[in-house]
Amino acid sequence: MNPPTPSTITIDGPAASGKSTIGELLARHLDYLYFDTGVMYRAVTWAALYYGVPIDDEAAVTALAERLRIDVAPPNVDDGCDPVDGRDPVDGRQYTVLADGADVTWEIRTPAVNAHVSPVSAYPGVRRAMVAQQRRVAAGGRVVMVGRDIGTVVLPDADLKLYLDASVEERARRRWREVRARGEETDYDAVLGSMRRRDDIDSNREDSPLRVAADAIVLDTTDMSVEAVLAETERLVEGGGWTAE
Protein backbone atom coordinates (compact mmCIF):
# COMPACT_ATOMS: atom_id res chain seq x y z
CA MET A 1 0.00 0.00 0.00
CA ASN A 2 1.43 3.36 -1.04
CA PRO A 3 1.92 5.96 1.71
CA PRO A 4 -0.45 8.95 1.62
CA THR A 5 0.65 12.12 -0.16
CA PRO A 6 0.75 15.26 1.98
CA SER A 7 -2.01 17.66 0.94
CA THR A 8 -0.45 20.82 2.40
CA ILE A 9 3.28 21.36 1.89
CA THR A 10 5.17 24.40 3.14
CA ILE A 11 8.59 25.53 1.94
CA ASP A 12 10.33 28.26 3.93
CA GLY A 13 13.82 29.65 3.77
CA PRO A 14 15.93 32.76 3.25
CA ALA A 15 16.25 34.66 -0.01
CA ALA A 16 17.76 32.69 -2.94
CA SER A 17 17.71 29.38 -1.06
CA GLY A 18 15.79 27.84 -3.96
CA LYS A 19 12.37 27.66 -2.35
CA SER A 20 10.45 29.36 -5.18
CA THR A 21 12.09 27.28 -7.90
CA ILE A 22 11.61 24.02 -6.01
CA GLY A 23 8.11 25.00 -4.90
CA GLU A 24 6.95 25.54 -8.47
CA LEU A 25 8.59 22.35 -9.78
CA LEU A 26 7.25 20.24 -6.91
CA ALA A 27 3.73 21.63 -7.36
CA ARG A 28 3.94 20.87 -11.07
CA HIS A 29 5.07 17.30 -10.32
CA LEU A 30 2.18 16.75 -7.91
CA ASP A 31 -0.38 18.73 -9.94
CA TYR A 32 -0.86 21.00 -6.91
CA LEU A 33 -1.40 24.73 -6.68
CA TYR A 34 1.91 26.59 -6.41
CA PHE A 35 1.33 29.45 -3.98
CA ASP A 36 4.08 32.03 -3.50
CA THR A 37 2.59 34.00 -0.59
CA GLY A 38 4.57 37.10 -1.51
CA VAL A 39 2.06 37.77 -4.31
CA MET A 40 -0.56 38.70 -1.71
CA TYR A 41 1.57 41.54 -0.35
CA ARG A 42 2.18 42.65 -3.91
CA ALA A 43 -1.57 42.64 -4.57
CA VAL A 44 -2.19 44.88 -1.55
CA THR A 45 0.57 47.21 -2.74
CA TRP A 46 -0.92 47.34 -6.24
CA ALA A 47 -4.36 48.11 -4.80
CA ALA A 48 -2.97 50.90 -2.62
CA LEU A 49 -1.30 52.50 -5.63
CA TYR A 50 -4.37 51.97 -7.83
CA TYR A 51 -6.78 53.52 -5.33
CA GLY A 52 -4.42 56.27 -4.24
CA VAL A 53 -3.93 55.05 -0.68
CA PRO A 54 -0.67 56.53 0.69
CA ILE A 55 1.85 53.77 1.22
CA ASP A 56 3.16 55.42 4.40
CA ASP A 57 -0.33 55.52 5.95
CA GLU A 58 -0.18 52.22 7.84
CA ALA A 59 -3.76 52.41 9.12
CA ALA A 60 -5.19 53.09 5.65
CA VAL A 61 -3.12 50.36 3.97
CA THR A 62 -4.10 47.90 6.71
CA ALA A 63 -7.79 48.76 6.27
CA LEU A 64 -7.42 48.17 2.53
CA ALA A 65 -5.76 44.79 3.15
CA GLU A 66 -8.58 43.77 5.47
CA ARG A 67 -11.30 44.41 2.89
CA LEU A 68 -9.47 43.29 -0.27
CA ARG A 69 -10.16 39.70 -1.33
CA ILE A 70 -7.16 38.07 -2.94
CA ASP A 71 -7.33 34.70 -4.66
CA VAL A 72 -4.58 32.58 -6.19
CA ALA A 73 -5.64 30.09 -8.85
CA PRO A 74 -3.93 27.70 -11.29
CA PRO A 75 -2.12 29.36 -14.20
CA ASN A 76 -4.58 28.96 -17.05
CA VAL A 77 -5.91 32.10 -18.68
CA ASP A 78 -9.51 31.66 -19.86
CA ASP A 79 -8.58 31.14 -23.48
CA GLY A 80 -9.65 27.56 -24.03
CA CYS A 81 -6.10 26.25 -23.76
CA ASP A 82 -4.64 23.98 -21.13
CA PRO A 83 -1.50 24.91 -19.17
CA VAL A 84 1.75 23.54 -20.55
CA ASP A 85 4.34 22.26 -18.03
CA GLY A 86 2.39 23.95 -15.26
CA ARG A 87 2.41 27.37 -16.91
CA ASP A 88 -0.12 29.12 -19.09
CA PRO A 89 0.69 28.64 -22.79
CA VAL A 90 -0.15 32.23 -23.66
CA ASP A 91 1.72 34.41 -21.18
CA GLY A 92 3.81 31.98 -19.14
CA ARG A 93 2.29 32.78 -15.77
CA GLN A 94 2.90 30.44 -12.82
CA TYR A 95 -0.50 31.21 -11.30
CA THR A 96 -3.34 33.70 -11.61
CA VAL A 97 -3.69 36.38 -8.94
CA LEU A 98 -7.11 37.99 -8.49
CA ALA A 99 -7.81 41.12 -6.45
CA ASP A 100 -11.55 41.50 -5.86
CA GLY A 101 -12.03 39.38 -8.97
CA ALA A 102 -9.69 41.39 -11.22
CA ASP A 103 -6.75 39.59 -12.80
CA VAL A 104 -3.66 41.45 -11.53
CA THR A 105 -1.10 38.71 -12.19
CA TRP A 106 1.22 40.95 -14.16
CA GLU A 107 0.19 44.30 -12.66
CA ILE A 108 1.75 43.25 -9.34
CA ARG A 109 5.15 42.86 -11.05
CA THR A 110 5.55 46.46 -12.14
CA PRO A 111 8.49 48.64 -10.97
CA ALA A 112 6.07 50.76 -8.92
CA VAL A 113 4.93 47.74 -6.93
CA ASN A 114 8.53 46.55 -6.58
CA ALA A 115 9.47 49.90 -5.09
CA HIS A 116 6.70 49.94 -2.46
CA VAL A 117 5.99 46.34 -1.46
CA SER A 118 8.65 46.18 1.29
CA PRO A 119 7.02 48.65 3.71
CA VAL A 120 3.55 47.27 2.97
CA SER A 121 4.62 43.72 3.81
CA ALA A 122 6.14 44.92 7.09
CA TYR A 123 2.89 46.33 8.51
CA PRO A 124 1.66 43.93 11.25
CA GLY A 125 -2.00 44.54 10.40
CA VAL A 126 -1.38 43.75 6.74
CA ARG A 127 0.46 40.57 7.68
CA ARG A 128 -2.43 39.44 9.92
CA ALA A 129 -4.92 40.06 7.13
CA MET A 130 -2.78 38.18 4.61
CA VAL A 131 -2.26 35.21 6.93
CA ALA A 132 -6.05 34.83 7.17
CA GLN A 133 -6.33 34.88 3.37
CA GLN A 134 -3.40 32.50 2.92
CA ARG A 135 -5.09 30.02 5.24
CA ARG A 136 -8.32 30.38 3.28
CA VAL A 137 -6.57 29.53 0.00
CA ALA A 138 -4.72 26.61 1.61
CA ALA A 139 -7.89 25.19 3.16
CA GLY A 140 -8.70 23.43 -0.10
CA GLY A 141 -5.51 21.35 0.16
CA ARG A 142 -3.31 20.13 -2.69
CA VAL A 143 -1.07 23.16 -2.31
CA VAL A 144 2.65 23.90 -2.11
CA MET A 145 2.96 27.16 -0.19
CA VAL A 146 6.23 29.09 -0.24
CA GLY A 147 7.37 31.92 2.00
CA ARG A 148 9.30 32.78 5.15
CA ASP A 149 6.79 32.08 7.92
CA ILE A 150 4.52 29.46 6.39
CA GLY A 151 5.45 26.46 8.50
CA THR A 152 5.77 28.51 11.69
CA VAL A 153 2.85 30.95 11.47
CA VAL A 154 0.56 30.47 8.47
CA LEU A 155 0.18 26.68 8.42
CA PRO A 156 1.66 25.32 11.67
CA ASP A 157 -0.28 22.07 11.15
CA ALA A 158 0.82 21.49 7.55
CA ASP A 159 1.29 17.87 6.51
CA LEU A 160 4.89 18.38 5.38
CA LYS A 161 7.21 21.26 6.23
CA LEU A 162 10.44 21.85 4.34
CA TYR A 163 13.07 24.48 5.03
CA LEU A 164 15.61 25.17 2.30
CA ASP A 165 18.85 26.85 3.25
CA ALA A 166 22.27 27.57 1.76
CA SER A 167 25.31 29.59 2.74
CA VAL A 168 24.88 33.31 2.33
CA GLU A 169 27.81 33.33 -0.12
CA GLU A 170 26.16 30.74 -2.36
CA ARG A 171 22.80 32.48 -2.19
CA ALA A 172 24.46 35.76 -3.15
CA ARG A 173 26.14 34.03 -6.11
CA ARG A 174 22.80 32.71 -7.26
CA ARG A 175 21.20 36.14 -7.07
CA TRP A 176 24.21 37.75 -8.78
CA ARG A 177 23.92 35.25 -11.65
CA GLU A 178 20.17 35.92 -11.96
CA VAL A 179 20.77 39.65 -12.27
CA ARG A 180 23.59 39.17 -14.78
CA ALA A 181 21.42 36.79 -16.82
CA ARG A 182 18.90 39.61 -17.22
CA GLY A 183 21.63 41.73 -18.78
CA GLU A 184 22.03 43.99 -15.75
CA GLU A 185 25.40 44.95 -14.31
CA THR A 186 25.91 44.28 -10.63
CA ASP A 187 28.73 43.71 -8.17
CA TYR A 188 28.88 40.42 -6.27
CA ASP A 189 30.06 42.08 -3.06
CA ALA A 190 27.13 44.49 -3.21
CA VAL A 191 24.71 41.59 -3.67
CA LEU A 192 26.35 39.74 -0.76
CA GLY A 193 26.03 42.77 1.50
CA SER A 194 22.39 43.21 0.55
CA MET A 195 21.72 39.51 1.17
CA ARG A 196 23.25 39.70 4.65
CA ARG A 197 21.15 42.76 5.51
CA ARG A 198 18.00 41.00 4.27
CA ASP A 199 18.81 37.94 6.36
CA ASP A 200 19.26 40.11 9.43
CA ILE A 201 15.95 41.91 8.88
CA ASP A 202 14.03 38.69 8.18
CA SER A 203 15.47 36.84 11.17
CA ASN A 204 15.14 39.64 13.72
CA ARG A 205 11.86 41.34 12.86
CA GLU A 206 9.32 41.30 15.69
CA ASP A 207 6.42 40.05 13.58
CA SER A 208 6.77 36.52 12.11
CA PRO A 209 10.58 36.27 11.97
CA LEU A 210 12.26 33.78 9.68
CA ARG A 211 13.01 30.61 11.63
CA VAL A 212 12.93 26.86 11.21
CA ALA A 213 9.76 25.15 12.42
CA ALA A 214 10.47 22.50 15.05
CA ASP A 215 9.03 19.78 12.82
CA ALA A 216 10.47 20.99 9.51
CA ILE A 217 12.88 18.95 7.40
CA VAL A 218 15.93 21.10 6.62
CA LEU A 219 17.73 20.76 3.29
CA ASP A 220 21.05 22.53 2.81
CA THR A 221 21.14 23.26 -0.92
CA THR A 222 24.57 24.94 -0.95
CA ASP A 223 26.22 22.19 -2.99
CA MET A 224 23.10 20.75 -4.61
CA SER A 225 21.78 21.26 -8.12
CA VAL A 226 18.14 22.14 -8.70
CA GLU A 227 17.60 18.61 -10.02
CA ALA A 228 19.09 17.06 -6.88
CA VAL A 229 17.01 19.22 -4.53
CA LEU A 230 13.84 18.44 -6.49
CA ALA A 231 14.59 14.72 -6.41
CA GLU A 232 15.08 14.84 -2.65
CA THR A 233 11.85 16.77 -2.05
CA GLU A 234 9.94 14.34 -4.25
CA ARG A 235 11.45 11.44 -2.28
CA LEU A 236 10.35 13.03 0.98
CA VAL A 237 6.84 13.68 -0.30
CA GLU A 238 6.34 10.22 -1.77
CA GLY A 239 8.25 8.18 0.79
CA GLY A 240 5.79 8.71 3.62
CA GLY A 241 8.48 9.41 6.20
CA TRP A 242 7.01 12.85 6.85
CA THR A 243 3.91 11.52 8.61
CA ALA A 244 3.69 12.37 12.30
CA GLU A 245 4.22 9.55 14.75
Buried (B, 14 or more C-beta within 10 A) or exposed (E): EEEEBBBBBBBBBBBBBBBBBBBBBBBBBBEBBBBBBBBBBBBBBBBBBBEEBEBEEBEBBBBBBBEBEBBBBBBBBEEEEEBEEBBBBEEEBBBBBBBEEEBBBEBBBBEEBEEBBEBBBBBEBBBBBBBEBBEEBBEEEBBBBBBBBBBBBBBBEBBBBBBBBBEBEBBBBBBBBEBEEEEEEBEBEEBBEBBBEBBEEBEEBEEBBBBBBEEBBEBBBBEBEEEEBBEBBBEBBBEEEBEEE
